[in-house]
Protein backbone atom coordinates (compact mmCIF):
# COMPACT_ATOMS: atom_id res chain seq x y z
CA UNK A 1 0.00 0.00 0.00
CA UNK A 2 1.73 3.23 -1.12
CA UNK A 3 1.67 6.22 1.15
CA UNK A 4 -0.17 9.40 0.16
CA UNK A 5 1.70 12.36 1.56
CA UNK A 6 -0.35 15.46 2.31
CA UNK A 7 0.80 16.30 5.81
CA UNK A 8 4.31 14.99 5.16
CA UNK A 9 4.58 16.38 1.60
CA UNK A 10 7.44 18.74 2.46
CA UNK A 11 9.13 16.69 5.18
CA UNK A 12 12.71 15.83 4.22
CA UNK A 13 12.19 17.82 1.01
CA UNK A 14 12.56 21.41 2.19
CA UNK A 15 15.15 22.92 4.53
CA UNK A 16 13.31 23.56 7.84
CA UNK A 17 15.69 26.44 8.55
CA UNK A 18 15.22 28.23 5.22
CA UNK A 19 11.81 29.68 4.39
CA UNK A 20 12.77 30.19 0.74
CA UNK A 21 12.82 26.43 0.16
CA UNK A 22 9.20 26.32 1.35
CA UNK A 23 8.12 29.36 -0.67
CA UNK A 24 9.72 27.77 -3.72
CA UNK A 25 7.29 24.85 -3.40
CA UNK A 26 4.24 27.10 -3.27
CA UNK A 27 4.41 27.89 0.42
CA UNK A 28 2.14 30.66 1.76
CA UNK A 29 0.06 30.84 -1.43
CA UNK A 30 -2.84 29.30 0.50
CA UNK A 31 -2.53 32.02 3.14
CA UNK A 32 -2.59 34.70 0.45
CA UNK A 33 -5.67 33.08 -1.08
CA UNK A 34 -7.44 32.96 2.29
CA UNK A 35 -6.67 36.58 3.14
CA UNK A 36 -7.08 38.18 -0.29
CA UNK A 37 -9.89 36.25 -1.99
CA UNK A 38 -11.89 34.64 0.82
CA UNK A 39 -13.87 36.01 3.72
CA UNK A 40 -13.38 34.51 7.16
CA UNK A 41 -16.72 32.75 6.73
CA UNK A 42 -15.54 31.33 3.39
CA UNK A 43 -12.44 29.85 5.01
CA UNK A 44 -14.48 28.21 7.75
CA UNK A 45 -17.00 26.85 5.25
CA UNK A 46 -14.15 25.37 3.20
CA UNK A 47 -12.74 23.59 6.24
CA UNK A 48 -16.23 22.34 7.15
CA UNK A 49 -16.87 21.13 3.60
CA UNK A 50 -13.56 19.30 3.51
CA UNK A 51 -14.68 17.05 6.36
CA UNK A 52 -11.44 17.57 8.29
CA UNK A 53 -11.67 16.21 11.82
CA UNK A 54 -9.22 16.80 14.64
CA UNK A 55 -6.22 14.50 14.52
CA UNK A 56 -5.51 14.60 18.26
CA UNK A 57 -7.70 11.60 18.97
CA UNK A 58 -11.20 12.95 19.63
CA UNK A 59 -11.99 13.50 15.95
CA UNK A 60 -14.29 16.53 16.37
CA UNK A 61 -15.13 18.54 13.25
CA UNK A 62 -12.44 21.17 12.82
CA UNK A 63 -14.65 23.59 10.88
CA UNK A 64 -17.55 23.44 13.33
CA UNK A 65 -15.18 24.19 16.21
CA UNK A 66 -13.75 27.17 14.32
CA UNK A 67 -17.25 28.41 13.51
CA UNK A 68 -18.23 28.36 17.17
CA UNK A 69 -15.23 30.48 18.14
CA UNK A 70 -15.72 32.86 15.23
CA UNK A 71 -19.35 33.52 16.15
CA UNK A 72 -18.61 34.08 19.85
CA UNK A 73 -18.42 37.80 20.54
CA UNK A 74 -15.33 38.70 22.55
CA UNK A 75 -12.68 41.45 22.56
CA UNK A 76 -9.90 38.89 22.22
CA UNK A 77 -9.53 35.39 20.78
CA UNK A 78 -6.68 32.90 20.82
CA UNK A 79 -5.33 30.03 18.74
CA UNK A 80 -3.21 27.26 20.27
CA UNK A 81 -1.24 24.60 18.44
CA UNK A 82 -0.98 21.60 20.73
CA UNK A 83 2.54 20.21 20.21
CA UNK A 84 2.58 18.48 23.60
CA UNK A 85 2.98 15.04 22.08
CA UNK A 86 3.18 13.07 25.33
CA UNK A 87 1.36 9.87 24.40
CA UNK A 88 3.38 6.66 24.64
CA UNK A 89 4.64 5.57 21.24
CA UNK A 90 3.80 8.84 19.47
CA UNK A 91 6.51 10.72 17.60
CA UNK A 92 4.83 11.90 14.39
CA UNK A 93 4.52 15.55 15.48
CA UNK A 94 8.20 15.57 16.41
CA UNK A 95 9.00 14.44 12.85
CA UNK A 96 6.77 17.15 11.40
CA UNK A 97 8.14 19.94 13.58
CA UNK A 98 11.72 18.95 12.85
CA UNK A 99 11.24 18.78 9.08
CA UNK A 100 8.48 21.24 8.11
CA UNK A 101 7.58 23.99 10.59
CA UNK A 102 6.50 26.33 7.77
CA UNK A 103 3.35 24.44 6.71
CA UNK A 104 2.31 24.45 10.37
CA UNK A 105 2.84 28.21 10.65
CA UNK A 106 0.89 28.82 7.45
CA UNK A 107 -1.97 26.67 8.73
CA UNK A 108 -1.96 28.58 12.02
CA UNK A 109 -2.06 31.92 10.20
CA UNK A 110 -5.07 30.78 8.15
CA UNK A 111 -6.84 29.48 11.27
CA UNK A 112 -6.18 32.70 13.17
CA UNK A 113 -7.51 34.72 10.25
CA UNK A 114 -10.66 32.60 10.12
CA UNK A 115 -11.58 32.93 13.81
CA UNK A 116 -10.30 36.49 14.30
CA UNK A 117 -7.40 35.70 16.63
CA UNK A 118 -4.51 38.11 16.99
CA UNK A 119 -2.36 35.89 19.22
CA UNK A 120 -1.36 32.28 18.66
CA UNK A 121 0.73 29.89 20.73
CA UNK A 122 2.69 26.78 19.89
CA UNK A 123 2.72 24.71 23.10
CA UNK A 124 5.82 22.51 22.87
CA UNK A 125 6.42 19.61 25.22
CA UNK A 126 9.51 19.89 27.44
CA UNK A 127 11.21 16.87 25.88
CA UNK A 128 11.15 18.62 22.48
CA UNK A 129 13.19 21.57 23.70
CA UNK A 130 15.87 20.77 21.11
CA UNK A 131 13.32 21.74 18.42
CA UNK A 132 12.75 25.20 19.90
CA UNK A 133 15.37 26.89 17.72
CA UNK A 134 13.93 25.41 14.52
CA UNK A 135 10.41 26.55 15.44
CA UNK A 136 11.30 30.05 16.64
CA UNK A 137 13.55 30.48 13.61
CA UNK A 138 10.67 29.57 11.30
CA UNK A 139 8.37 32.00 13.12
CA UNK A 140 10.94 34.81 12.85
CA UNK A 141 11.45 34.21 9.12
CA UNK A 142 7.70 34.16 8.46
CA UNK A 143 7.31 37.39 10.41
CA UNK A 144 10.16 39.10 8.55
CA UNK A 145 8.63 38.10 5.22
CA UNK A 146 5.31 39.66 6.23
CA UNK A 147 3.33 36.43 6.37
CA UNK A 148 2.30 36.99 10.00
CA UNK A 149 0.77 40.43 9.57
CA UNK A 150 -1.54 41.22 12.51
CA UNK A 151 -0.71 37.88 14.14
CA UNK A 152 1.65 37.39 17.07
CA UNK A 153 2.86 33.76 17.12
CA UNK A 154 4.65 32.73 20.30
CA UNK A 155 6.10 29.48 21.57
CA UNK A 156 5.48 28.17 25.09
CA UNK A 157 7.29 25.16 26.52
CA UNK A 158 5.69 22.71 28.92
CA UNK A 159 7.37 21.25 31.98
CA UNK A 160 7.07 17.55 31.18
CA UNK A 161 3.48 16.86 32.22
CA UNK A 162 1.56 14.26 30.21
CA UNK A 163 -1.67 15.85 31.46
CA UNK A 164 -0.93 19.06 29.57
CA UNK A 165 -1.77 17.31 26.33
CA UNK A 166 -5.38 17.60 27.52
CA UNK A 167 -6.65 20.93 26.22
CA UNK A 168 -7.93 22.47 29.45
CA UNK A 169 -4.79 21.45 31.36
CA UNK A 170 -2.74 22.91 28.53
CA UNK A 171 -4.54 26.25 28.90
CA UNK A 172 -3.91 26.21 32.64
CA UNK A 173 -0.23 25.68 31.93
CA UNK A 174 -0.04 28.62 29.51
CA UNK A 175 -1.80 30.80 32.10
CA UNK A 176 0.83 29.81 34.66
CA UNK A 177 -1.34 27.49 36.73
CA UNK A 178 -0.95 23.82 37.64
CA UNK A 179 -1.56 21.57 34.64
CA UNK A 180 -4.82 19.86 35.58
CA UNK A 181 -8.15 19.45 33.82
CA UNK A 182 -10.96 21.96 34.12
CA UNK A 183 -14.63 21.22 34.51
CA UNK A 184 -16.56 21.54 31.25
CA UNK A 185 -18.67 23.26 30.06
CA UNK A 186 -17.69 25.94 29.23
CA UNK A 187 -15.68 24.66 26.29
CA UNK A 188 -12.61 26.45 24.86
CA UNK A 189 -14.22 27.78 21.62
CA UNK A 190 -16.53 29.94 23.76
CA UNK A 191 -14.49 30.38 26.94
CA UNK A 192 -10.91 29.20 26.98
CA UNK A 193 -7.58 30.90 27.54
CA UNK A 194 -8.00 33.72 30.06
CA UNK A 195 -11.77 33.36 29.60
CA UNK A 196 -11.63 34.18 25.88
CA UNK A 197 -12.70 32.07 22.89
CA UNK A 198 -9.86 29.70 22.07
CA UNK A 199 -9.25 27.18 19.32
CA UNK A 200 -6.88 24.32 20.14
CA UNK A 201 -5.75 22.09 17.29
CA UNK A 202 -2.86 19.66 17.28
CA UNK A 203 0.08 19.82 14.89
CA UNK A 204 -1.23 17.29 12.37
CA UNK A 205 -4.66 18.95 12.14
CA UNK A 206 -3.17 22.34 11.33
CA UNK A 207 -0.82 20.79 8.76
CA UNK A 208 -3.90 19.97 6.64
CA UNK A 209 -5.22 23.53 6.48
CA UNK A 210 -2.96 25.04 3.80
CA UNK A 211 -3.44 22.07 1.40
CA UNK A 212 -7.23 22.27 1.85
CA UNK A 213 -7.34 25.99 1.07
CA UNK A 214 -4.88 25.66 -1.82
CA UNK A 215 -6.58 22.67 -3.49
CA UNK A 216 -10.17 23.20 -2.39
CA UNK A 217 -12.39 21.25 0.01
CA UNK A 218 -13.74 18.93 -2.70
CA UNK A 219 -10.25 17.61 -3.37
CA UNK A 220 -9.76 16.73 0.30
CA UNK A 221 -13.25 15.33 0.85
CA UNK A 222 -12.76 12.77 -1.93
CA UNK A 223 -9.88 11.18 -0.01
CA UNK A 224 -10.69 8.65 2.73
CA UNK A 225 -14.00 7.21 3.93
CA UNK A 226 -17.50 8.59 4.37
CA UNK A 227 -16.80 9.94 7.86
CA UNK A 228 -13.00 10.07 7.87
CA UNK A 229 -11.60 12.37 5.22
CA UNK A 230 -8.00 12.82 4.16
CA UNK A 231 -4.99 10.95 5.43
CA UNK A 232 -3.64 10.01 8.87
CA UNK A 233 -0.04 10.08 10.03
CA UNK A 234 1.07 7.18 12.23
CA UNK A 235 4.07 6.58 14.48
CA UNK A 236 4.86 2.86 14.30
CA UNK A 237 7.15 1.18 16.83
CA UNK A 238 7.54 -2.09 18.72
CA UNK A 239 8.16 -5.49 17.15
CA UNK A 240 8.54 -4.28 13.57
CA UNK A 241 11.40 -4.34 11.07
CA UNK A 242 10.89 -0.76 9.89
CA UNK A 243 9.69 1.54 12.69
CA UNK A 244 8.95 5.08 11.62
CA UNK A 245 6.39 7.66 10.53
CA UNK A 246 3.90 6.74 7.81
CA UNK A 247 0.99 8.57 6.17
CA UNK A 248 -1.93 6.57 4.82
CA UNK A 249 -5.33 7.36 3.35
CA UNK A 250 -8.07 7.05 5.97
CA UNK A 251 -9.70 3.64 5.72
CA UNK A 252 -6.49 1.77 4.96
CA UNK A 253 -6.15 -1.45 6.91
CA UNK A 254 -4.04 -1.95 9.99
CA UNK A 255 -2.25 -4.77 8.20
CA UNK A 256 -1.19 -2.47 5.37
CA UNK A 257 0.47 -0.24 7.94
CA UNK A 258 2.13 -2.69 10.34
CA UNK A 259 2.82 -5.61 7.98
CA UNK A 260 3.29 -4.17 4.48
CA UNK A 261 5.00 -0.91 5.46
CA UNK A 262 6.54 -1.53 8.89
CA UNK A 263 7.42 -5.18 8.28
CA UNK A 264 5.81 -6.84 11.30
CA UNK A 265 5.69 -10.64 11.58
CA UNK A 266 3.94 -12.92 14.06
CA UNK A 267 1.74 -10.15 15.42
CA UNK A 268 0.03 -10.98 18.70
CA UNK A 269 -1.65 -7.61 19.12
CA UNK A 270 -1.37 -3.94 18.20
CA UNK A 271 -2.07 -1.02 20.51
CA UNK A 272 -3.43 2.04 18.72
CA UNK A 273 -3.48 5.41 20.47
CA UNK A 274 -0.87 5.11 23.21
CA UNK A 275 -1.19 3.95 26.81
CA UNK A 276 -4.97 4.38 26.83
CA UNK A 277 -5.39 3.11 23.28
CA UNK A 278 -7.33 0.14 21.99
CA UNK A 279 -5.79 -3.30 21.71
CA UNK A 280 -6.34 -5.05 18.38
CA UNK A 281 -5.56 -8.80 18.28
CA UNK A 282 -3.27 -10.15 15.59
CA UNK A 283 -6.14 -11.90 13.80
CA UNK A 284 -7.90 -8.58 13.18
CA UNK A 285 -5.29 -6.78 11.06
CA UNK A 286 -7.97 -6.14 8.45
CA UNK A 287 -9.37 -3.48 10.83
CA UNK A 288 -9.81 -0.19 8.98
CA UNK A 289 -7.95 2.84 10.30
CA UNK A 290 -10.69 5.45 10.55
CA UNK A 291 -12.77 7.35 13.07
CA UNK A 292 -15.62 4.91 12.48
CA UNK A 293 -13.53 2.03 13.77
CA UNK A 294 -10.29 2.74 15.65
CA UNK A 295 -7.83 5.59 15.36
CA UNK A 296 -6.62 7.58 18.38
CA UNK A 297 -3.63 9.87 18.42
CA UNK A 298 -1.60 8.03 15.78
CA UNK A 299 0.62 5.91 18.04
CA UNK A 300 0.80 2.32 16.80
CA UNK A 301 2.78 -0.17 18.89
CA UNK A 302 3.15 -3.73 17.66
CA UNK A 303 3.68 -6.73 19.97
CA UNK A 304 4.69 -10.19 18.83
CA UNK A 305 3.85 -13.56 20.34
CA UNK A 306 6.66 -13.35 22.90
CA UNK A 307 4.90 -10.53 24.77
CA UNK A 308 2.71 -10.98 27.85
CA UNK A 309 -0.58 -9.09 27.62
CA UNK A 310 -0.91 -8.63 31.37
CA UNK A 311 2.59 -7.18 31.66
CA UNK A 312 1.88 -4.73 28.83
CA UNK A 313 -1.40 -3.54 30.36
CA UNK A 314 0.32 -3.27 33.75
CA UNK A 315 2.95 -0.93 32.29
CA UNK A 316 0.24 1.14 30.58
CA UNK A 317 -1.58 1.63 33.86
CA UNK A 318 1.62 2.39 35.77
CA UNK A 319 2.31 5.19 33.31
CA UNK A 320 -1.22 6.58 33.51
CA UNK A 321 -1.28 6.41 37.32
CA UNK A 322 2.00 8.32 37.48
CA UNK A 323 0.73 10.96 35.05
CA UNK A 324 -2.73 11.46 36.60
CA UNK A 325 -3.06 15.01 37.91
CA UNK A 326 -4.97 13.65 40.92
CA UNK A 327 -7.76 16.21 40.72
CA UNK A 328 -10.61 13.69 40.52
CA UNK A 329 -10.99 10.64 42.75
CA UNK A 330 -12.08 8.06 40.12
CA UNK A 331 -8.90 8.57 38.11
CA UNK A 332 -6.50 9.15 41.01
CA UNK A 333 -7.58 6.16 43.07
CA UNK A 334 -8.87 4.00 40.23
CA UNK A 335 -5.58 3.91 38.32
CA UNK A 336 -3.68 3.11 41.53
CA UNK A 337 -6.08 0.26 42.34
CA UNK A 338 -5.70 -1.16 38.84
CA UNK A 339 -1.92 -0.98 39.11
CA UNK A 340 -2.04 -2.89 42.42
CA UNK A 341 -4.20 -5.66 40.91
CA UNK A 342 -2.16 -5.95 37.71
CA UNK A 343 1.12 -5.91 39.67
CA UNK A 344 -0.04 -8.91 41.71
CA UNK A 345 -1.10 -10.68 38.54
CA UNK A 346 2.27 -10.02 36.92
CA UNK A 347 4.03 -11.50 39.97
CA UNK A 348 1.87 -14.63 39.92
CA UNK A 349 -0.34 -13.70 42.88
CA UNK A 350 -3.68 -13.33 41.10
CA UNK A 351 -7.05 -13.97 42.71
CA UNK A 352 -10.33 -15.08 41.17
CA UNK A 353 -12.05 -11.82 42.09
CA UNK A 354 -9.45 -9.71 40.27
CA UNK A 355 -11.12 -9.83 36.86
CA UNK A 356 -14.44 -8.63 38.28
CA UNK A 357 -12.66 -5.89 40.22
CA UNK A 358 -10.93 -4.63 37.06
CA UNK A 359 -14.23 -4.60 35.17
CA UNK A 360 -16.05 -2.74 37.96
CA UNK A 361 -13.28 -0.17 38.32
CA UNK A 362 -13.30 0.36 34.56
CA UNK A 363 -16.99 1.20 34.48
CA UNK A 364 -16.74 3.67 37.36
CA UNK A 365 -13.70 5.42 35.89
CA UNK A 366 -15.15 5.72 32.39
CA UNK A 367 -18.41 7.17 33.69
CA UNK A 368 -17.12 9.57 36.33
CA UNK A 369 -13.55 10.70 35.58
CA UNK A 370 -13.10 14.38 34.83
CA UNK A 371 -10.99 14.11 31.68
CA UNK A 372 -9.79 11.74 29.00
CA UNK A 373 -7.00 10.23 31.07
CA UNK A 374 -9.30 8.60 33.60
CA UNK A 375 -11.98 7.91 31.03
CA UNK A 376 -9.52 6.25 28.66
CA UNK A 377 -7.30 4.38 31.13
CA UNK A 378 -9.64 1.35 31.32
CA UNK A 379 -9.66 0.83 27.54
CA UNK A 380 -6.59 -1.43 27.33
CA UNK A 381 -7.79 -3.30 30.42
CA UNK A 382 -11.20 -4.03 28.94
CA UNK A 383 -9.81 -4.82 25.48
CA UNK A 384 -7.28 -7.25 26.93
CA UNK A 385 -10.02 -8.97 28.90
CA UNK A 386 -12.14 -9.23 25.76
CA UNK A 387 -9.46 -10.62 23.47
CA UNK A 388 -7.01 -12.31 25.85
CA UNK A 389 -9.16 -13.32 28.81
CA UNK A 390 -7.61 -16.79 28.77
CA UNK A 391 -4.25 -15.28 29.80
CA UNK A 392 -5.87 -13.71 32.86
CA UNK A 393 -7.67 -16.94 33.72
CA UNK A 394 -4.48 -18.95 33.28
CA UNK A 395 -2.62 -16.56 35.57
CA UNK A 396 -5.36 -16.94 38.22
CA UNK A 397 -5.40 -20.74 37.92
CA UNK A 398 -1.62 -20.88 38.24
CA UNK A 399 -1.70 -18.64 41.33
CA UNK A 400 -4.36 -20.86 42.93
CA UNK A 401 -2.24 -23.95 42.23
CA UNK A 402 0.83 -22.35 43.79
CA UNK A 403 -1.14 -21.48 46.92
CA UNK A 404 -2.02 -25.14 47.41
CA UNK A 405 1.57 -26.32 47.20
CA UNK A 406 3.30 -27.22 50.49
CA UNK A 407 5.45 -24.38 51.82
CA UNK A 408 3.85 -21.82 49.54
CA UNK A 409 4.39 -18.22 50.62
CA UNK A 410 1.19 -17.13 48.88
CA UNK A 411 -1.68 -16.32 51.28
PEVENMO-V788915 format. One record per run of one state. SS is the DSSP state (h for helix, s for strand, l for the rest). FROM is the first residue (numbers start at 0). LEN is the number of residues. Records with the same first field share a line. If there is no record, write none. Layout:
BEGIN
SS->FROM-LEN / FROM-LEN
END
This chain:
BEGIN
l->0-18 / 23-5 / 37-2 / 50-2 / 53-7 / 71-5 / 83-8 / 99-1 / 115-3 / 124-1 / 144-7 / 157-4 / 165-1 / 174-18 / 195-1 / 207-1 / 215-1 / 221-2 / 224-4 / 229-1 / 238-5 / 249-3 / 261-5 / 272-5 / 284-3 / 290-3 / 294-4 / 304-4 / 323-5 / 346-7 / 368-3 / 387-1 / 404-7
h->18-5 / 28-9 / 39-11 / 61-10 / 91-8 / 100-15 / 125-19 / 161-4 / 166-8 / 192-3 / 202-5 / 208-7 / 216-5 / 253-8 / 281-3 / 308-15 / 328-18 / 353-15 / 371-16 / 388-16
s->52-1 / 60-1 / 76-7 / 118-6 / 151-6 / 196-6 / 223-1 / 228-1 / 230-8 / 243-6 / 252-1 / 266-6 / 277-4 / 287-3 / 293-1 / 298-6
END
